[in-house]
C-alpha cells in the first residue's frame, strides 16, 4: 500500500444495527484483483472494467460499496461464485478520471461483511450483506504480550525494510484497539499474499488474527535477517576484492616509479619473446599470439588466467624447430653398438642401415622399429644404445597396463586439470624434435571405458600421418616424423593388426650358454661388482673374480631363460655375499668356484641334460620343443597303456589344438600299425593314456604332433627314444610333417637343455640357415623330416645294438653329472 495514502483514522461510532450482524439492503459489489481492503484502511483502486466503471458512475450521494477480492485474478468477467464470501464495506472518497478512460478511486474500509444473496449481476453486481462482529480478546497478560510482540516485530521489519516508511512504526504504537492494530499491520505488509490477507480478513476472532499475523511477522523477520547476512557477506567480499585491486594498482604505480616495470606486462613480454623464438608453424604462432592477446586483457585473479597461461607456455616451450643437428657417424655408431651389446648382428645391421640412409637423406621419415623377444634379452637397453649411437636424446614411455587414451593424446582443455599426452610431455623434457622414443611393453596395453590407447597410437606410429600429430590439449599439429620410435614387446599376438602393420618387426630370440657367459663376463659382472661396492680401488684389484667356468655353471644349472636377467640377479647375489664377508673382516679376494656357487646359491636348480636322459630311459616318453612368450622350452610327452577296451585319455592342461594333434597322432598310428610291425588290433584290448606333465601350466599350439606320434609308437614297440633328442613339428592324418614357428627360440631352448640331436620339419630349413649362427648350431645334429616315418627312423633305435648304445650314452651323461 502506498505510504501517501496511509493515515490513522480515528474510531467512529459504529451503527448498532451493524455491530449485531444484521442483514442490510443490497449494495453494489466491486470485484478487485490481487487486493484485499481491510477495515479502517485507505486504498486507491484503479477501475478499468466496463461493469466496474458503470458501478462507480451510478453512485449518487451514497458513496458506500462492497469491495470483495476475486478468487482467480485472471477472470475478466467474474460471476458471484468467483468472489470470496467475505469482503469489506467501503466508502468512496474521491474519483479521478484517467486519460485512458479508467477511473482512480480512493476507498476507505469500514467493516468486515459477509455477502448474502445477489440482487443483480448486470450491468454490475449488487448483493445483500451482513456485518461480521469483532470478537475482541479479553484483557489478559497473554493478550497484551501478543499485541506487544506484534508491534515490536512490525517495527523491526519496518526498520530493516528500505521500502517501508518509518512513520508506520509511530502509527502502530498509537493504535490501542487489537482489532484495528491487526488490520493496520496486515494492510501495511507488502510480503503477504492475497490468500494470506484474505484469511486474515475472514478471521473474526481478534486473538486468532493476531496469532496468525505474529507467525507471518516472525517468518518475514527471519527471512530479512538471512537476507541481511547474505548481503553483508557479499558486500564484504566485494570490498575485499576492491581493496586488493587498489593495493595491486598502488604496487604497480610504486614499481613503475622505482623503474621495476609492470610484472604482468613483463610476463606478457617474456611469453611473446618465447613464442617468437619457438620456431612454431605460422598457424600455431597465430593461435599462440591470439591467446596471448586474450591473456593480456584478463585479470590476474581470474580462474581462466592460469589455464590460458599454461596453454601458451606449453606452446612456447615445445621444440618445434629444435633438432639435435648431429650428422650420424656410421663407424662410431657401430663401435657404440658393439660396446654396449654382445651379438645381435641382425639388429645392429638394421640400425646401421637406418643411419646410413639418414646420412644420405636427412629429411627421411623415421621408421617404427619393434623389438620382440622374451624378457631380459636387452630390448630396452638396446634403445638407449641406439640413441647414444645417433647422438640423440632418449626417452622411455612405459605402456604396460595403460588404459586411458588421453595418456597418449592428452585431455581437451575443457576438462579440469587437463594436460597434454605422454608424447608431448616427453618432447618437452628432451627439448628436441628428433629424440629416440622407447614405447615399452606395447603388447600389454589395456582397454576400457576410457578408450583404446592402441588405437590412439595408430596416428602416432604411422609415418604417413604423424607429420601432423594433433594432441587434444594443444589442438595444434606437431611434426613427429623426425622422432625415431622403438617399441618393445614380449609377443606379437596381443598387438592389434592395424598397429602391427605400421611397425618393422625385429626379433630378439635369446642367447646360448656361451653367449650368456660372454655377456656376463663383459657386462653383468663389472656392473654388479660396482653396484655392490666391491670394485677395484685405485692401485688395487677387485675383491671377487668370476671365471668363465663359474659363469657357465651359474648359467647352466641355476637359470633356464632366454635372456640374462635372472643370471645377473644370481651374480648380484654372489657379489652381495662377498660384500658381507668383507664387512665381517674377511678382506681376502674371493675366487668364485663351483663349491662357492653351491654355498651361496644352494644346490643345482636345473638338471639340464640329466633330466632328458633320465626321463627317456623308458619307452613312451618323447621330448618336444615349445615356444613361450619368455622364450623357448622343452616339453615332455608321456604315453602309457593298461588293460582296457580301446579307450584313449589325454591330460595335462592342454588346449584344443594339442588335443586335435593327439587324436591325429593316434589315428595315424592305428592306420599304419602294420607298417610299424604292430598287430592291427593292438589297441583293441588296452587303454591308452597320453599326458603332458606340468599340468598346472596351460599348454597349446600346433607344434607337438610328431612328438605325440613318436611317444605312442615308442610305447607300443617298447623302444625308448634316443637320449638327448628333441623334435618339433605338426602331423597330418596322412603322416606329413608340417612346418611350425619359433624355430630359433625352440633351438636355443634345446641347446640350453643339453639336447644333441634335433628333428625339424623340412620346410623350416631356410629359417635355420638364416636365423642361427654357426656357433649356435655347433655340437648339435640337425635332421629334417617331411614324413612321420622319417621322424621315427631318426628318433627310435632299430636294432639291439642301437638300444645298447643309447643305454651307454645315458649312463655316461648321468655319471658325468654325479
Buried (B, 14 or more C-beta within 10 A) or exposed (E): BEEEEBEBBEEEEEEEEBEEEEEBEBBBBBBBBEBBBBBBBBBBBBBEBEBBBBBBEEBEEEBEBBBBBBBEBEEEEBEBEEBBEBBBBBBBEEBEEEEEEBBEBBBBBBBBBBBBEBEEBEEBBBBBBBBBBBEEBEEEEEBEEBBEBBBBBBBBBBEBBEEBBEEBBEBBEEBEBBBBBBBBBBBBBEEBEBEBBBBBBBBBBBBBBBBBBBEBBEEBBEEBEEEEEEEEEEEEEEEEEEEEEEEBEEEBEEBEEEEEEBEBEEBBEEBBEBBEEBEBBEEBBEBBBEBBEEBEEBEEEEEEBEBBBBBBBBBBEBBBEBEBEEEBBBEEBBEBBEEBBBBBEEBBEBBBEBBEEBEEEEEBBBBBBBBBBBBBBBBBEBBBBBBBBBBBBBBBBBBEEBBBBBBBBBBEBEEEEBBBBBBBBBBEEBEBBBBBBBBBBBBBBBBEEEBBBBBBBBBBBBBEBBBEBEBBBBEBBBBBBBBBBBBBBBBBEBBBEEBBEBBEEBBBBBBBBBBBBBBBBEBBBEBBBEEBEBBEEEEEEBBBBBEEEBBBBBBBBBBBBBBBBBBBBBBBBBBBBBBEBBEEEEEEEBEBBEEBBBEBBEEBEBBBBBBBBBBBBBBBBBBBBBBBBBBBBBBBBBBBBEEBEEEBEBEBBBEEBBEEBBBBBBEBBBEBBEEBEBEEEBBEEBBBBBBBBEEEEEBBBBBBBBBBBBBBBBBBBEBBBBBBBBBBBBBEEEBBBBBBBBBBBBBBBBBBBBBBBBBBBBBBBEBBEEBBEEEBBEEBEEBBBBBBBBBBEBBBBEEEEEBEBBBEBBEEBBEEBE
